[in-house]
Amino acid sequence: MEDTIKSTVGRYSKVSSENIPEILTAGVDFGFAGGSSRPILYKSGAEKLLAYLKLSLESLQCVNSVTDVDKNFVDYTYKCILQNSSGIITGISEGSSNSCEEIFRESYSVRDVNKLTREEYRKKLADGNGKWKKRDGRWLWMEKVDSVNVIGMKNFIQKTAQKRAFVGAVLMSAGLADVFGQI
């Protein structure tokens, strides 16, 4: 994966291919998610690129916010502007997040594996109602549950929109938007 990043990044003048392994750590600052063929830049990687490029955050502002308690709906859009040491804007990006996204609508709860039969687990797995996950050396059955308190997740939804705007602006500033993706 690191070689793919190095060879792809080598085309850019702002960030050289020799520096990428020193700046970013695979699995910490970037990784692969959701079946994407391109690596995803995480916030920690964006922060490291920001420092490496000697850029600063001019602003990170909420440009739109909707909270509808009756419909259990929250939506945020943030705009991030980055500048170099001369005050020249190098990147602008908006990032949005709302409670209709799957990551906020569904969560998983640990269920006691002794309470269901093997056939019941197979049916739940086939129906998409759960998954097995290894935690602390043990396999646990994680059953999908709908999030009923989306309003309680308002801060998480807001932070996700902020991160998306920030990572997008860093990708634009570094000239790496076609190397890295973002979630």
C-alpha atoms as a printed R data frame, in Angstrom:
    type eleno elety resid chain resno       x       y      z
1   ATOM     1    CA   MET     A     1   0.000   0.000  0.000
2   ATOM     2    CA   GLU     A     2   2.804   2.422  0.900
3   ATOM     3    CA   ASP     A     3   4.492   1.831 -2.484
4   ATOM     4    CA   THR     A     4   1.214   2.659 -4.247
5   ATOM     5    CA   ILE     A     5   1.008   5.920 -2.322
6   ATOM     6    CA   LYS     A     6   4.675   6.745 -3.046
7   ATOM     7    CA   SER     A     7   4.400   6.110 -6.786
8   ATOM     8    CA   THR     A     8   1.141   8.030 -7.138
9   ATOM     9    CA   VAL     A     9   2.234  10.957 -4.974
10  ATOM    10    CA   GLY     A    10   5.519  11.233 -6.865
11  ATOM    11    CA   ARG     A    11   3.677  13.132 -9.618
12  ATOM    12    CA   TYR     A    12   3.042  16.108 -7.352
13  ATOM    13    CA   SER     A    13   5.352  18.983 -6.545
14  ATOM    14    CA   LYS     A    14   3.888  20.024 -3.193
15  ATOM    15    CA   VAL     A    15   4.417  16.689 -1.452
16  ATOM    16    CA   SER     A    16   7.234  14.463 -2.648
17  ATOM    17    CA   SER     A    17   6.992  10.681 -2.759
18  ATOM    18    CA   GLU     A    18  10.033  10.362 -0.492
19  ATOM    19    CA   ASN     A    19   8.291  12.265  2.319
20  ATOM    20    CA   ILE     A    20   4.971  10.447  2.380
21  ATOM    21    CA   PRO     A    21   6.188   7.448  4.438
22  ATOM    22    CA   GLU     A    22   7.814   9.860  6.909
23  ATOM    23    CA   ILE     A    23   4.731  12.034  7.216
24  ATOM    24    CA   LEU     A    24   1.899   9.516  7.135
25  ATOM    25    CA   THR     A    25   1.511   6.155  8.828
26  ATOM    26    CA   ALA     A    26  -0.609   3.510  7.108
27  ATOM    27    CA   GLY     A    27  -3.540   2.443  9.268
28  ATOM    28    CA   VAL     A    28  -3.253   5.569 11.412
29  ATOM    29    CA   ASP     A    29  -3.231   8.488  8.972
30  ATOM    30    CA   PHE     A    30  -4.764   6.748  5.959
31  ATOM    31    CA   GLY     A    31  -6.259   3.393  5.062
32  ATOM    32    CA   PHE     A    32  -8.753   1.618  2.857
33  ATOM    33    CA   ALA     A    33 -12.464   1.597  3.642
34  ATOM    34    CA   GLY     A    34 -15.718   0.651  2.028
35  ATOM    35    CA   GLY     A    35 -14.147  -1.324 -0.812
36  ATOM    36    CA   SER     A    36 -12.425   1.780 -2.177
37  ATOM    37    CA   SER     A    37  -9.428   1.231 -4.444
38  ATOM    38    CA   ARG     A    38  -7.936   4.539 -3.304
39  ATOM    39    CA   PRO     A    39  -6.697   5.090  0.240
40  ATOM    40    CA   ILE     A    40  -8.814   7.285  2.503
41  ATOM    41    CA   LEU     A    41  -7.054  10.188  4.227
42  ATOM    42    CA   TYR     A    42  -7.970  10.361  7.905
43  ATOM    43    CA   LYS     A    43  -8.068  13.542  9.985
44  ATOM    44    CA   SER     A    44  -4.744  12.694 11.658
45  ATOM    45    CA   GLY     A    45  -3.096  12.448  8.222
46  ATOM    46    CA   ALA     A    46  -4.657  15.735  7.159
47  ATOM    47    CA   GLU     A    47  -3.282  17.405 10.300
48  ATOM    48    CA   LYS     A    48   0.216  16.087  9.541
49  ATOM    49    CA   LEU     A    49   0.034  17.297  5.922
50  ATOM    50    CA   LEU     A    50  -1.187  20.691  7.139
51  ATOM    51    CA   ALA     A    51   1.876  21.040  9.387
52  ATOM    52    CA   TYR     A    52   4.254  19.692  6.728
53  ATOM    53    CA   LEU     A    53   2.984  22.182  4.148
54  ATOM    54    CA   LYS     A    54   3.145  24.991  6.753
55  ATOM    55    CA   LEU     A    55  -0.489  25.879  6.242
56  ATOM    56    CA   SER     A    56  -2.911  27.293  8.753
57  ATOM    57    CA   LEU     A    57  -6.626  27.145  9.283
58  ATOM    58    CA   GLU     A    58  -8.147  30.483  8.324
59  ATOM    59    CA   SER     A    59 -11.670  29.430  9.197
60  ATOM    60    CA   LEU     A    60 -13.944  26.489  9.859
61  ATOM    61    CA   GLN     A    61 -17.513  27.756  9.878
62  ATOM    62    CA   CYS     A    62 -20.943  26.203  9.930
63  ATOM    63    CA   VAL     A    63 -22.699  27.363  6.752
64  ATOM    64    CA   ASN     A    64 -25.899  25.364  7.278
65  ATOM    65    CA   SER     A    65 -27.523  23.607 10.199
66  ATOM    66    CA   VAL     A    66 -30.872  21.853 10.470
67  ATOM    67    CA   THR     A    67 -32.295  20.220 13.590
68  ATOM    68    CA   ASP     A    68 -35.795  18.798 13.426
69  ATOM    69    CA   VAL     A    69 -36.593  17.052 16.702
70  ATOM    70    CA   ASP     A    70 -39.999  15.831 15.473
71  ATOM    71    CA   LYS     A    71 -38.429  14.048 12.491
72  ATOM    72    CA   ASN     A    72 -35.343  12.926 14.435
73  ATOM    73    CA   PHE     A    73 -33.165  14.713 11.855
74  ATOM    74    CA   VAL     A    74 -29.891  16.635 12.149
75  ATOM    75    CA   ASP     A    75 -27.829  18.072  9.284
76  ATOM    76    CA   TYR     A    76 -24.618  20.141  9.262
77  ATOM    77    CA   THR     A    77 -22.514  21.678  6.506
78  ATOM    78    CA   TYR     A    78 -19.142  23.227  7.348
79  ATOM    79    CA   LYS     A    79 -16.776  25.250  5.194
80  ATOM    80    CA   CYS     A    80 -13.027  25.074  5.782
81  ATOM    81    CA   ILE     A    81 -10.526  27.586  4.404
82  ATOM    82    CA   LEU     A    82  -6.763  27.027  4.609
83  ATOM    83    CA   GLN     A    83  -4.018  29.533  3.900
84  ATOM    84    CA   ASN     A    84  -0.239  29.560  3.594
85  ATOM    85    CA   SER     A    85   2.141  31.731  5.634
86  ATOM    86    CA   SER     A    86   1.693  34.606  3.136
87  ATOM    87    CA   GLY     A    87  -2.050  34.606  3.721
88  ATOM    88    CA   ILE     A    88  -2.852  33.140  0.312
89  ATOM    89    CA   ILE     A    89  -5.813  30.760  0.353
90  ATOM    90    CA   THR     A    90  -4.658  27.312 -0.700
91  ATOM    91    CA   GLY     A    91  -7.754  25.218 -0.113
92  ATOM    92    CA   ILE     A    92 -11.496  25.603  0.372
93  ATOM    93    CA   SER     A    93 -13.850  22.727  0.992
94  ATOM    94    CA   GLU     A    94 -17.307  22.075  2.366
95  ATOM    95    CA   GLY     A    95 -18.225  18.956  4.282
96  ATOM    96    CA   SER     A    96 -21.690  17.750  5.187
97  ATOM    97    CA   SER     A    97 -23.100  15.153  7.512
98  ATOM    98    CA   ASN     A    98 -26.645  14.234  8.443
99  ATOM    99    CA   SER     A    99 -28.570  11.765 10.524
100 ATOM   100    CA   CYS     A   100 -29.850   9.845  7.487
101 ATOM   101    CA   GLU     A   101 -26.382   8.389  6.881
102 ATOM   102    CA   GLU     A   102 -26.092   4.716  7.748
103 ATOM   103    CA   ILE     A   103 -23.284   5.287 10.265
104 ATOM   104    CA   PHE     A   104 -25.671   7.347 12.400
105 ATOM   105    CA   ARG     A   105 -28.879   5.375 11.798
106 ATOM   106    CA   GLU     A   106 -27.570   1.961 12.758
107 ATOM   107    CA   SER     A   107 -25.363   0.684 15.494
108 ATOM   108    CA   TYR     A   108 -24.433  -2.706 16.865
109 ATOM   109    CA   SER     A   109 -25.094  -4.105 20.302
110 ATOM   110    CA   VAL     A   110 -23.397  -7.150 21.826
111 ATOM   111    CA   ARG     A   111 -25.833 -10.042 22.276
112 ATOM   112    CA   ASP     A   112 -25.405 -13.117 24.424
113 ATOM   113    CA   VAL     A   113 -24.389 -15.951 22.073
114 ATOM   114    CA   ASN     A   114 -25.955 -18.569 24.343
115 ATOM   115    CA   LYS     A   115 -29.499 -17.261 23.908
116 ATOM   116    CA   LEU     A   116 -29.956 -18.062 20.215
117 ATOM   117    CA   THR     A   117 -29.572 -21.304 18.301
118 ATOM   118    CA   ARG     A   118 -27.058 -21.692 15.480
119 ATOM   119    CA   GLU     A   119 -29.924 -21.597 12.960
120 ATOM   120    CA   GLU     A   120 -31.236 -18.352 14.440
121 ATOM   121    CA   TYR     A   121 -27.764 -16.772 14.087
122 ATOM   122    CA   ARG     A   122 -27.487 -17.983 10.480
123 ATOM   123    CA   LYS     A   123 -30.875 -16.457  9.693
124 ATOM   124    CA   LYS     A   124 -29.925 -13.144 11.363
125 ATOM   125    CA   LEU     A   125 -26.618 -13.076  9.464
126 ATOM   126    CA   ALA     A   126 -28.367 -13.855  6.162
127 ATOM   127    CA   ASP     A   127 -30.939 -11.130  6.860
128 ATOM   128    CA   GLY     A   128 -28.152  -8.615  7.575
129 ATOM   129    CA   ASN     A   129 -29.207  -8.226 11.203
130 ATOM   130    CA   GLY     A   130 -25.799  -8.755 12.739
131 ATOM   131    CA   LYS     A   131 -22.170  -9.736 12.418
132 ATOM   132    CA   TRP     A   132 -19.455 -11.548 14.300
133 ATOM   133    CA   LYS     A   133 -16.637  -9.422 15.681
134 ATOM   134    CA   LYS     A   134 -13.518 -10.463 17.526
135 ATOM   135    CA   ARG     A   135 -12.883  -8.408 20.641
136 ATOM   136    CA   ASP     A   136 -10.226  -9.179 23.269
137 ATOM   137    CA   GLY     A   137  -9.603 -12.598 21.736
138 ATOM   138    CA   ARG     A   138 -13.292 -13.607 21.892
139 ATOM   139    CA   TRP     A   139 -15.881 -13.773 19.138
140 ATOM   140    CA   LEU     A   140 -18.982 -11.733 19.937
141 ATOM   141    CA   TRP     A   141 -22.287 -11.531 18.098
142 ATOM   142    CA   MET     A   142 -23.041  -7.902 17.279
143 ATOM   143    CA   GLU     A   143 -26.720  -7.376 16.504
144 ATOM   144    CA   LYS     A   144 -27.807  -4.413 14.405
145 ATOM   145    CA   VAL     A   145 -30.097  -1.963 16.183
146 ATOM   146    CA   ASP     A   146 -31.599   1.231 14.836
147 ATOM   147    CA   SER     A   147 -30.382   4.379 16.554
148 ATOM   148    CA   VAL     A   148 -33.426   5.916 18.141
149 ATOM   149    CA   ASN     A   149 -31.661   8.919 19.688
150 ATOM   150    CA   VAL     A   150 -30.254  10.707 16.649
151 ATOM   151    CA   ILE     A   151 -30.625  14.057 18.418
152 ATOM   152    CA   GLY     A   152 -28.316  12.694 21.118
153 ATOM   153    CA   MET     A   153 -25.736  12.078 18.367
154 ATOM   154    CA   LYS     A   154 -25.886  15.708 17.228
155 ATOM   155    CA   ASN     A   155 -22.318  16.473 18.337
156 ATOM   156    CA   PHE     A   156 -20.926  13.402 16.533
157 ATOM   157    CA   ILE     A   157 -22.751  14.398 13.324
158 ATOM   158    CA   GLN     A   158 -21.428  17.958 13.649
159 ATOM   159    CA   LYS     A   159 -17.820  16.792 14.194
160 ATOM   160    CA   THR     A   160 -18.074  14.495 11.171
161 ATOM   161    CA   ALA     A   161 -19.061  17.436  8.948
162 ATOM   162    CA   GLN     A   162 -16.146  19.485 10.344
163 ATOM   163    CA   LYS     A   163 -13.660  16.667  9.669
164 ATOM   164    CA   ARG     A   164 -14.921  16.177  6.127
165 ATOM   165    CA   ALA     A   165 -14.512  19.892  5.343
166 ATOM   166    CA   PHE     A   166 -11.026  19.967  6.890
167 ATOM   167    CA   VAL     A   167  -9.755  16.846  5.114
168 ATOM   168    CA   GLY     A   168 -11.165  18.095  1.803
169 ATOM   169    CA   ALA     A   169  -9.383  21.443  2.143
170 ATOM   170    CA   VAL     A   170  -6.085  19.737  2.994
171 ATOM   171    CA   LEU     A   171  -6.414  17.413 -0.008
172 ATOM   172    CA   MET     A   172  -7.015  20.434 -2.230
173 ATOM   173    CA   SER     A   173  -4.073  22.361 -0.743
174 ATOM   174    CA   ALA     A   174  -1.690  19.418 -1.083
175 ATOM   175    CA   GLY     A   175  -2.847  18.574 -4.593
176 ATOM   176    CA   LEU     A   176  -3.692  15.033 -3.509
177 ATOM   177    CA   ALA     A   177  -7.425  14.846 -4.217
178 ATOM   178    CA   ASP     A   178  -6.910  12.212 -6.898
179 ATOM   179    CA   VAL     A   179  -4.566  10.170 -4.672
180 ATOM   180    CA   PHE     A   180  -6.613  10.049 -1.496
181 ATOM   181    CA   GLY     A   181 -10.346   9.773 -1.038
182 ATOM   182    CA   GLN     A   182 -12.356  10.700  2.006
183 ATOM   183    CA   ILE     A   183 -15.444   9.438  3.771
